[in-house]
């Protein structure tokens, strides 16, 4: 019995010490393939963890290292497809150590879709989702603009249709419907606006929200509600009635969802609500007072300067006119000249469009006249003349010229009535005013001013009021 036990332990010892080395020599090609597949799957899994930041902050640099290695292997095609999508996302988004590179992103997404050789019905769910994701991101890049800033909404539309063709139900299908709706709602030189198509895609997205109200984020739901409001604001043939009250209800739902965020959508919706109250009609009572809180919300942020400029411009007209129409002033709040000066000053400092800037200077000059500050008013009118020097027939140029000329005449009359101790001082003062008048005459030729009151002076800038109230994305179809 003792000898048997010794032999048993000796065999066991040999197996433990020598077995692994012997087993290694027995490694089959199939075993090698299994091992390579496992390494590839580990690479894509580690890359995805680093991309998502499941164990802390995302690390795109290390993620790229693992994913590039997963793409280079040829033993697992599904792993390669997953890695291509993740690499495309990383270079599309950029950040976390990796610079945004839309060209590289397009390359990875196109490399994936080039592997799409079968029918969607024959694809597993995971592969269909990967292909739909690649087509969706290619569409986003065509929509937003590639590395050179070139937008091609027609190509974006084509890629989105392909995404719908292969997409299973889920997040990506919702995102595709929303982007399609946005394309047709706004329209582009490369894709004609089509509100009927837009309404259909919005309805599809809204139905998905209704089916799973707790599944989608507040931002995604708010975007759909905002587009519902846009459609109600402009009306869509026989499908959707033009109704500002309905539009306000949709916008309010959207605004409530993003009210505590700093998303661009929050301030865009706030501007849309303000415009509804400024216009009124279509079952909604016009009320400038209700518009002001939304406009001041946009004016108080610095993240989106172009939206702030729009809000400031509309506030200008409210404080200047006590409403947004010269002939029908709104008495719902007091006219505030000082606040109007602040608003118009902001516009002149931040507006990039020369004509809109000239409009602001024209109105600012009129406000300074009301405060008996003819010097500042004169400076504002001269600014208009300089900005519009290439278009001397424009109503802004002629309006500024008439105002400035009138100020010069009034100043000359005042000087002639004053008594000076020295005749040379009096002569110098009048000569200075005559020189200013000559400069104005050289800029636009002789013109006769027929403006009798300050109120009539505002008519030249009335077009400013209308352009400010108009939406950046107004696309009405009657």
Residue pairs with C-beta under 8 A, 6 or more apart in sequence:
33 75
36 73
36 75
37 75
37 76
37 79
39 73
40 69
40 70
40 73
40 75
40 76
40 79
40 80
41 76
41 79
43 66
43 67
43 69
43 70
43 73
43 79
43 83
44 66
44 67
44 70
44 79
44 82
44 83
44 86
46 63
46 66
47 63
47 64
47 65
47 66
47 67
47 70
47 83
47 86
48 63
48 82
48 86
49 55
50 58
50 59
50 60
50 62
50 63
50 66
51 58
51 60
51 63
51 67
51 86
51 89
51 90
52 58
53 59
57 96
58 95
58 96
59 96
59 97
60 90
60 95
60 96
60 97
60 98
61 96
61 97
61 98
63 86
63 90
64 87
64 90
64 98
67 83
67 86
67 87
67 90
68 83
68 87
70 79
70 80
70 82
70 83
71 80
71 83
71 84
71 87
73 79
73 80
74 80
77 115
78 126
78 127
80 115
81 112
81 115
81 127
81 130
82 130
84 108
84 109
84 111
84 112
84 134
85 108
85 109
85 112
85 130
85 133
85 134
87 104
87 108
88 105
88 106
88 108
88 109
88 112
88 134
88 137
89 105
89 137
90 98
90 105
91 98
91 100
91 101
91 102
91 104
91 105
91 108
92 100
92 102
92 105
92 137
92 140
92 141
93 100
94 100
94 101
101 147
102 141
102 146
102 147
103 146
103 147
105 137
105 141
106 138
106 141
106 146
109 134
109 135
109 137
109 138
110 134
110 138
112 130
112 131
112 134
113 131
113 134
113 135
113 138
113 162
116 131
116 166
120 128
120 165
120 166
123 131
123 166
125 168
128 166
128 167
128 168
129 167
129 168
129 170
129 172
131 163
131 166
132 163
132 164
132 166
132 167
132 168
132 172
132 173
132 176
133 163
133 172
135 159
135 160
135 162
135 163
135 166
136 159
136 160
136 163
136 172
136 175
136 176
136 179
138 159
139 155
139 156
139 157
139 159
139 160
139 163
139 176
139 179
140 156
140 179
142 151
142 152
142 153
142 155
142 156
142 159
143 151
143 153
143 156
143 179
143 182
143 183
144 151
145 151
151 188
151 190
152 190
153 183
153 188
153 190
153 191
154 190
154 191
155 190
156 179
156 183
156 191
157 180
157 183
157 191
160 176
160 179
160 180
160 183
163 172
163 176
164 173
164 176
167 173
167 176
173 208
174 205
174 208
174 216
174 220
175 220
177 201
177 202
177 204
177 205
177 208
178 201
178 205
178 220
178 223
178 224
178 227
180 197
180 201
181 198
181 201
181 202
181 205
181 224
181 227
182 198
182 227
183 191
183 198
184 191
184 193
184 194
184 195
184 197
184 198
184 201
185 193
185 195
185 198
185 202
185 227
185 230
185 231
185 475
186 193
186 473
186 475
187 193
187 194
187 475
193 475
195 231
195 234
195 236
195 237
195 475
195 477
196 236
196 237
196 239
198 227
198 231
198 236
199 231
199 236
199 239
199 240
202 224
202 227
202 228
202 231
205 224
206 224
206 228
208 216
209 216
209 221
209 224
218 257
218 258
219 257
219 258
219 261
219 263
219 265
221 254
221 257
222 253
222 254
222 255
222 257
222 258
222 265
222 269
223 254
223 265
225 250
225 251
225 253
225 254
225 257
226 250
226 251
226 254
226 265
226 268
226 269
226 272
228 250
229 246
229 247
229 248
229 249
229 250
229 251
229 254
229 269
229 272
230 247
230 272
230 473
231 240
232 240
232 241
232 242
232 243
232 244
232 246
232 247
232 250
233 242
233 244
233 247
233 272
233 276
234 242
234 474
234 475
234 476
234 477
235 241
235 242
235 243
235 476
235 477
235 478
236 477
237 477
242 282
243 282
243 283
244 276
244 279
244 280
244 281
244 282
244 283
244 284
245 282
245 283
245 284
246 283
247 272
247 276
247 284
248 273
248 276
248 284
251 269
251 272
251 273
251 276
252 273
254 265
254 269
255 266
255 269
255 270
255 273
258 265
258 266
258 269
259 266
262 301
262 303
264 303
264 304
264 307
267 297
267 298
267 301
267 304
267 307
267 311
268 307
270 294
270 295
270 297
270 298
271 294
271 295
271 298
271 307
271 310
271 311
271 314
271 471
272 471
273 291
273 294
274 291
274 292
274 294
274 295
274 298
274 311
274 314
275 291
275 314
275 469
275 471
276 284
277 284
277 286
277 287
277 288
277 290
277 291
277 294
278 286
278 288
278 291
278 314
278 318
278 324
278 469
279 286
279 324
279 469
280 286
280 287
286 330
287 330
287 332
288 318
288 322
288 323
288 324
288 330
288 332
288 333
289 332
289 333
291 314
291 318
292 315
292 318
292 333
295 311
295 314
295 315
295 318
296 311
296 315
298 307
298 308
298 310
298 311
299 308
299 311
299 312
299 315
301 307
301 308
302 308
305 350
308 350
309 346
309 347
309 350
309 351
310 468
310 472
312 343
312 346
312 347
312 350
313 343
313 347
313 351
313 356
313 360
313 468
314 324
314 468
314 469
315 339
315 343
316 340
316 343
316 344
316 347
316 360
316 363
316 468
317 323
317 324
317 464
317 465
317 468
317 469
318 324
318 333
319 335
319 336
319 337
319 339
319 340
319 343
320 335
320 337
320 340
320 344
320 363
320 367
321 329
321 335
321 465
322 329
322 330
322 331
322 332
322 333
322 334
322 335
323 329
323 330
323 332
324 330
324 465
324 469
325 465
326 458
326 459
326 462
326 465
337 367
337 370
337 371
340 363
340 367
341 364
341 367
341 368
341 371
344 360
344 361
344 363
344 364
344 367
345 364
347 356
347 357
347 360
348 357
348 360
348 361
348 364
348 383
351 357
351 360
354 387
354 388
355 387
355 388
355 394
355 396
356 464
356 467
357 387
358 383
358 384
358 387
358 388
358 396
358 400
359 396
359 461
359 463
359 464
359 467
360 464
361 380
361 381
361 383
361 384
361 387
361 400
362 380
362 381
362 384
362 396
362 399
362 400
362 403
362 460
362 461
362 464
363 458
363 461
363 464
364 380
365 376
365 377
365 378
365 379
365 380
365 381
365 384
365 400
365 403
366 377
366 403
366 454
366 457
366 458
366 461
368 374
368 376
368 377
368 380
369 377
369 403
369 454
370 454
374 407
374 410
374 411
377 403
377 407
378 404
378 407
381 400
381 401
381 403
381 404
381 407
382 400
382 404
384 396
384 397
384 399
384 400
385 397
385 400
385 401
385 404
385 440
385 443
385 444
388 394
388 396
388 397
388 400
389 397
389 443
391 397
392 398
392 443
392 444
392 445
395 460
395 463
396 460
396 461
397 444
398 444
398 447
398 460
399 457
399 460
399 461
401 440
401 443
401 444
401 447
402 447
402 449
402 451
402 457
402 460
403 451
403 457
404 440
405 437
405 440
405 447
405 449
406 449
406 451
408 433
408 436
408 437
408 440
409 437
411 433
412 430
412 433
412 434
412 437
415 426
415 429
415 430
415 433
416 430
418 426
420 426
420 429
451 457
